[in-house]
Amino acid sequence: MKNTPPNSTIQNSARELTGAAFLMATSAIGPGFLTQTALFTQKLGANFAVVIVLSTLLDIAAQLTIWRVVVASERRAQEVANSVLAGSGTVLALVIAAGGLLFNIGNVAGAGLGVVSVAGAELGISVEWGAAISAALGAALFLAPEAGKAMDRFAQIMGAVMILLMLYVAVIAKPPLAEALLRAVLPERIDIAATLTLVGGTVGGYITFAGAHRLMDAGVVGVGAVRRVTVSAAMGIGIAACMRVLLFMAALGVVSGGGILEQGNPAASVFTLPLGETGRRLFGVVMWAAAMTSIVGSAYTSVSFLRSLSGVIERHQKRVVVGFILVSALTFVLVGKPVQILVAAGLVNAFVVPFALVLMLIAAYKPSLVGAYKQPLWLTLAGAFVAVLLLGMSVYAVLG
């Protein structure tokens, strides 16, 4: 084993922790994220601020529990689950991979839409061709010699691009900041459905596990790493929340100024109403960046669950990830209907996090799994509360 200089070790660890945070955050910031935020802002106005605050607090409970247990146990989530309840990890892996594939079809469609919004009209590129080109770029990322580093860097660059562009649009839209701050703590009403939807969109399906599994692959594991991993998880949640706040502020500025968001594409209206044609192109960039990072996060995390099921997948992980992306693109081009597919995937994935979260909470109190790790009582109670809430939301979605 090579002796690595302490400074190099610290720098590598910091890069991996930051990369995991951005991978989780940008996985959450997909086409659905943009649409949900715009729609709820139009519906709730400034009162949406408190929904963002509440959903972020609930996100913290779910993410911290899963990240800390995975890292402390030095096992991927499906392996932890199997150790708690035989066979549960296999079920978890199959459901997340299947849901991730379905969601990725919608992500590929979003990338195609982004390409068309930026330059499709001038270049004569259809949504399908834009999707195919984007999928090819995503696949190429995993064929790089150091795919892990390339993925980290891509997530960071795209995350920064999205935040800077949203900041620009938010400033131009001139939202009522004072009212938004007031309603964040003293809302006129609280929309429970919107809160639960945002939580599900930020921790649903594969998203919760993206950063934790990235750290596993990078070797950032063990009880001694829990404190640093907690900071990384909080950073990821903060990045996603920052993007949500900026998009909310931009949409609030548009709505408060009398603008009416287009029903079919409300997120695009947030850009086009204050900025016209320039806004359309900026929306295309943000949509493409959001979709591409979700494609990368979904493919990587879904395959990380399948690795435990087969030695073939373990040995050929890169090729499987590439195949995952290409199948998603091919399905969209040949079958289409990304909206219907996303609805079906959402119903399946809605049950994933409460199921996994309960297993992680049990594992947190098994020394045979987590060694000397001590789970804070507040985090256990908060995690259990989130699990019950998400399960209730899932049942309501199915029965409703």
VENBEL-V334781 format. One record per run of one state. SS is the DSSP state (H for helix, E for strand, L for the rest). FROM is the first residue (numbers start at 1). TO is the last residue. If there is no record, write none. Layout:
# VENBEL-V334781
SS;FROM;TO
SS;FROM;TO
This chain:
# VENBEL-V334781
L;1;5
H;6;28
L;29;30
H;31;73
L;74;76
H;77;84
L;85;87
H;88;123
L;124;126
H;127;142
L;143;146
H;147;173
L;174;176
H;177;185
L;186;191
H;192;203
L;204;206
H;207;218
L;219;222
H;223;256
L;257;265
H;266;309
L;310;310
H;311;315
L;316;316
H;317;335
L;336;337
H;338;349
L;350;351
H;352;363
L;364;366
H;367;370
L;371;376
H;377;399
L;400;400
